Amino acid sequence: MATRLPEAPKVGMVSLGCPKNLVDSERILTKLRSDGYAMSADYAGADVVLVNTCGFLDSAKEESLEAIGEAIAENGRVIVTGCMGKEADVIRARFPNVLAVTGAHQYEEVVGAVHDAAPMPPNAFLNLVPESGLKLTPRHYSYLKISEGCNHRCSFCIIPALRGDLVSRRPDAILREAEKLVEAGTKELLVISQDTSAYGVDIRKEPRMWKGAEVVPHMTDLARELGKIAPWVRLHYVYPYPHVDQVIPLMAEGLILPYLDIPFQHAAPSVLRTMRRPANEAKVLERIHRWREIAPDITIRSTFVVGFPGETEEDFQYLLDWLDEAQLDRVGAFRFEPVEGAAANDLPGAVPEAVKEERYARIMEKTAAISAAKLQAKIGRTLEVIIDEVEGDGANARSQADAPEIDGTVFLRDAGHLKQGDIVQVEIEDADEHDLYGAPLA
C-alpha cells in the first residue's frame, strides 16, 4: 500500500523595498522550503503570510503598513520581518494580531516564527530544495549579496541603525553561491550590498582558498573571480573610493560588464558636506573621464536627492552644471523626505515642497535630454543584449547598459525564435529618451 505523505504547510510572501530585501526574502524562502514548507502564490492558499518590509523612508514605511494590513485582511495569519521590524511597537499598535515581528536579516528568528505559527509535520520526503536555493527573480538573472550593513553615517540615512555596520561575507562562500546560481541557469549576476566598494574592509586579512588559489576579500579580486563564473556580472551600489579605478580595466577586458551604479546623491560641496558625504566633485569628474578613456562603453548610473535641507538655487544649478559635464548615462532623482531617526531632520533650511517639485522636474528634464542624446548615438550599432521576455514575434531585452527594473529596455522585432536568457547580438534601429529598438542579427 502506498504511503500517503502529509500535506506541507504553505507560506506566502510579500517582499517590499530594494534588491537587498529581495535577497533576504529568497534566503528565508529557501530555508523554509528546505524545511519542507510549500509556497503559496496567493493569500487564500497560505497557512501563514510573511511581509518583508522596507523602512528607509516614511513613504516606504506607510507602504509596508498597508501591505501588512492587506495581508491581515486577506489571510489573518501574518509574520512581519525586514527593516521596519525595528519599529515593532508601531506595527503592533496598528496591527495587534500580527503573529511575530522580526528585524532585517534575522533569518533564524523569522523561520522560527513560521515553525511556531504553522508547525511542519515530520517527514523526510518533504524536505527538498534546489541546490541553488529558491529565487524571486527570473531564472536568467540573480542578485548576489556580498555584505550586510554600512559603516557610513550619511545624515539622511538610517540604514546603519536598521542593518548595523558592515559585515562582509567570505569570498569563497560568495563564489560558491555564484557558481550554484550559474549552474541553475543564471546568466547575469547583479552584485549588491549597502556599499559594494567597502566589501572586505572588515575581513581584509582573511583570504580564502578557491579553486586552488587564495582570494582576497576585496571588491576587485571578487569581481575578477565572478567574471570567470558568469557571462554577465554587474556592480551595484559602488561608493566612489579611489580603488574603484582598479575595476575599470576588468570592464575593458570584458571580464565584468562596463557598468557602475554609483549613488552620488549631489554635487554641490556645501550640500555634500551637510549630507556627510565626500565633497571632491572635481576629482570625481576627472576620474569619470579617465574611466571612459579606459572603457569607452562604460555606463554610469546614479541617483540624486533634490530639496535637501539648506539646498539653495545656486547649489541646485551647480548640480545641473555638474551633470552637463559628467554626462551620466542613467539617472534617478528623489525629492528629500524626512526619515524618522535621520540627522538631516534637524538641519535648518527646509526646502518648500513646491520648490522640491520644481527642481525635481528640472533635473529629470536635464537627465532625459542627456539620455536621449546618448541613446541616439547608438543607432546603427551592434550591441549584445540579454532576452528578458519573448511575446509573439517580439522580445524585450536589455543591453549591457541596462540593469533590470531600473534602466531601459531594448525592444526587438523578428525575435520570436529567441528564448528568455539568450544573450545575442542585435542591430539598433531607433531610440527614444530611455529605450532602444532593434532586431537580432541573422
N, C-alpha and C positions, 0 to 999 in steps of 0.2 A: 504493500500500500504506500502511495506517495506521501511524503511528509509535506504538510501544509505550513508554509512559512508565516510567521506573524507579520502583520502589516506594520511597516515602519511609520512612525510619526512624520508629518510633513511640516517643513519650515518655509515660511515666506520671508522675503527680504525686500525692504525699500532702502536703496542706497543713495544718499544725497551728497552734494559737495564735490570736492576735487578728485582727480585720479588717485591721489594717495588714499582717500577714503574708499574708493572702488577696490583698490588692492586689499585693504583691510577686510572689506566685505567678501572678497574671493577667499581670503585665508580662513575667515570664520566659516564660510560655507564648505570649504574643503575639509576642515576639521570635522564639521558636523556630518558631512557625507561619509567620511572615513569611520565615524562612529555609528553609521548605519541609517542616519536620517534621510528621508526623501525630501525633494524640493517641490514647492508649490508655486505655480505661476500666478495665482490669484489669492485673494483674501479668503474666499469661500472654502478652498481646499486645504487651508493651512491649520495645523493644530496650534501653532504659535507664530507670530509675526515679529521679525526683527526690523527696527528702524535705525539705520546708521546715520546719525545726524551730523550737520555742519554747524559750527558755532563761531565762524570767523567774523561775520557782520551781523548787525541786528536784523537785517532783512533775511539773512540766511537762517538765523535763529527762529524767526517767525515762520519761515517755510518749513523748518523742521517740526515746529509745534503743530502746524497744520497737518503735516504728514502723520504725526503721532495721533492726532485727533481723528483723521480719516481711518487709520488702521484700527483704532479702538471702536469706531462706529461700525466698521465693516466686519471686524473679526472679534474684538474684545479681549484677546489674549496677546499682549504686546510687551516686548522687551526693547528697551532703548539703549543704544550704545553710541560711540563716536564722540566728537569734540564737545557737543553740548552736554555730555554726561557729567561734565564739571559742574553743571548747574542743576543737579538732581532735585534740589529744593524747588526750583522754578517749575520743573517738569511735573513733579509730584503735586505741587499746589494746583496746577491746572488739570492734571490727569491723575488723580489719586489711585486709579485702578491699574496703572501700569505694573507689570509683574516684577520688573527689575530695571535698574538704571546702572550702566557701567560706562567708563570713560574710554578715550581714544586708545587704540591698540591694546586693550585689556582682553586679549583673546581668551585666556583661561576663564576669566570671570563671566564673559558673555556665554561661552559654551556651557559652563556650569549652570548658568541660569536657564538655558534651554533644557538641559538634563533634568533640572528640578521641575520645570513647567510642563514638559512633555517627556516623561521617562521612556527610555529606549528598551523594548523587550530584548532580553539577551538572546542573540542568535548570530553565529559566526558568518552565516551566509549573507547577512545584511551589511556587513562592514566592508564595503567595497568603494574604491575611489580611483579615478585615473591617476597614474603616477605623476602627471604634470599638475594635478590639482584641478579644481573647478574654476571656470572663467566666466566673467560677466561681459566680456568683450567678444567680438567675432573671433573665430579661430585663428585668423591670419595676423592679428597683432595683439600684443600683450604689454601691459605696464609692468615694469620691473623696479620695485622699490629697493633702493640701496642703503637707506638710512632712515632713522626717525628723528624728530626734534630739530632744534635750531639753536645756535649759540648767539645769534644776533638779538638785539633788543630795539628793533625799529619802533618808533614812537606810536605808529598807527596799528601795530600788530600785537595779537595776544597768543600767537601760535606757541611760543615757549611756555606760556602758562598752561596751555591746553595739552601740549605734547612733550614738554620737557626739553632739556638740552640735547645736542646732537649725540646720537648713538649709531655708529656705523655697523653694518653687517660685515661678517667675514667675507673677503673676496672670493674664497673658494665656494662658499655657500651661495653667493650670488651667481657665480659662473655655473654651478651645478644646476641651479634653478633655470638659468637661461638655456642651458643645454636641453633640459627636460621640456621646456616650452617649445623649443625649435623642433625637437623630436615629435611633439604632438601637433605640429603644423604651423607654428608661429613663423612668420616671415619678417616681421618688424617688431623690434624691442624698443619700447619707449621708456627710457631711464628717468626715474622720478625720485624726488626726495624734497625736503624743505629747502635744502641748499646742496645741490649736487657737487659744486666746486669744493665744498668743505669735506667731502667724503674722505674718511680715513684719518682726519686730524686727531681723533681720539684713540686710534689704534695704529698709528703710523709705524710703530716699531714691532708690529706683529705680522710680518709677511707669512703667507700660507702657500703650501705646495699645491700646484695644479698642473696636471699633465706632465709631471716630472720636473717642473721648474717652479721657482718661487714667484709669487705675485705680490707686489707691494700694494697695500691698501691706499691707493691714490687714484684720483679721477682719470689721469692719463693712462696709467697702467691698466686700470679696469676697462676703460674704453677700448684700448688696443686688444685685450683678450676677448671682449664681447664682439668686436668686429670680426674675429676669427670664427665666431659661432653662428651669428645670424646674418642674413643677406642685408637687412637694413637695421641700423642702430641709431636712434635719435635721442639727443640730450635735451632734457628739460630742466627748468629752474636752476640755471647756471649763474652764479654770482660772479661778477667780472674781476675775480682775483688775477694777479699777474700770471699765474701758472696756467690760466685758461689758454694763453697763447700756445701752449705745448700741444693742445689737441687739434689745432688748425692743420698742421701737416698730416695728421691722420685722415682728415677730411680730403685733403689734396690727393692722398694716396688711394682714396676710395674705400678705406677701411671702415669709416663711420660716415653717416650722412653729413653733408655740408649744411648743417642746421644748428643754430644756437637759440635757445629760448632764454633770454636774459631780462628779468624784470627790473628795468632801470628806475621806474617809478616817477622820476622827474629829471630835469637837467639844471635848473636854476640853483646855484650854490647855496643861497640862503634857505631855500625850501629843503634841499637835501640835508642841510645841517639840522633843521628842526625835525626832519624825518629820522635823524640819526643814521644817515647813510653817507658813504663816501661822496665828496663833492668835487672830485677832479675830473670834471666832464670833458675838458680839453684833451686830457690824456686818453680818455675813452675814445674820443673821435679819432685820434691818431692810431689807436690800436685797431679800430674798425677798418680804417684804410689799409693797414698792414694785413689784416686778415683777408681782405678782398684781393690783395696782391698775391697772397699765397694760395687762396682757394677762391677764384673769381666767381664761382657759382654759389658761394655761401649765402644762406638765407638767415637773416637775423630778425627774430620776432621779440616783441617786448610789450609791457603794459605800463601805463602811466596813470597817476592819480591827479585829477584836476579839482580845484577848490579846496586844497589842503589849507588848514588854518594859517593865516599870515601870507598866503599867496597873493601877490599884487598883480596888477595888469602887466607890469614890467616883467615880473617873474614868468607869467604865462607866455608873454611874447618871446621871452628868452627860450622857453621850451619849444615854441613853434619854429623859431630860427634854428635851434639845435636840430630839430627833426629835418629841416631843409638840408642841413649839412650831413646829417647821419644817413638819410635816405634808407631808413629801416624798411624791410620788406613787408612785415606783418605787425600790426599794432592794435592793441586793445586799450581802451581807456575806461576809467571808473570815476564816478563822482565821489568825493570824500564822504564817508559815512562814519559817524562816531561809533565806536565799538566799546561796550562796557568793559572797563578794566584797562583800556589803552591810554598811555600817557598823553597822546595827542588831544584827548578830550579836554585837557586843562590848558591848552595853548591859547593865547589871545589871537584876535584877528579872524574870527569865524567869517567865512565867505557866505554871503546870502545864496539861497537855493537858486534864485533866478540867475545869478552870475555863474554858478556852477553849471547850470543847464546851457547857458550861452557859450561857456568855454568848452564844454563837452562837445557841443555841435561844431565848434570851430576846429577842434583837434581831430574830430572824426572826418570832417571835410578835407582837412590838410592831408591826413594819412591815406584817405581813399584816393586822392589825386596821385599821391606817390605810388600807391599800389597799382593803380590803373596804368601809369606810365611804365612801371617795371613789367607788368604782365603783357602790355602791348609789344614790348621788346622781345618777348618770347615767341611771337607769331612767326611761323616758318621754321622754328627749331624742332629738333627731335629730342624728346625727353623720356626718361624712364619713369613709369608710373606703377602703382600697385592698385589692383582692382578691389574696390570695396563692395560693389553691388552690381549685378547684371539684371537688367529688366528688358525683356524683349530683345530688340536689336541694339539697344544702347547699354551703356555702363557708366557708373560713377566711379571715378578713380582719384588718386592723389599722387602728385609728383613728390619728389624728394623735398620740396619746399613746403609741403603741406602736412601738418600733423592732424590726426583725426579729431573731428568735432570743433576745433578752434580755428582752423585755417580754411583755405579754399578747396574747391573741387575741380577736377578735370573731367568734363562731360564728354563722353566718347560716342560717336556713331559707328555703325558697322562693327559692333563689338559683341554681338550675341554669342559668338563662339568661345568667348573667354570665360574664365571661372573666377570666383572670389578668391583673392590671394595671389592670383597670377601677377608676376612682375614682367611688364612688356614695354617695348619701345613704341611711342606714338608721335605723330606729327601734329603740332599745334597750328590750328587754323584761325582761331579767333580768341578774343579775350574781352572781359569787362572789368569792373573795378576790383573784383575779388576772385574770379573764376576763369578757367581756361576751357577751350573747346577744341576737340580734335578727333583724330581717328588712328586706330592701331596700324602700324606698318605691316604690309603683307609678309 
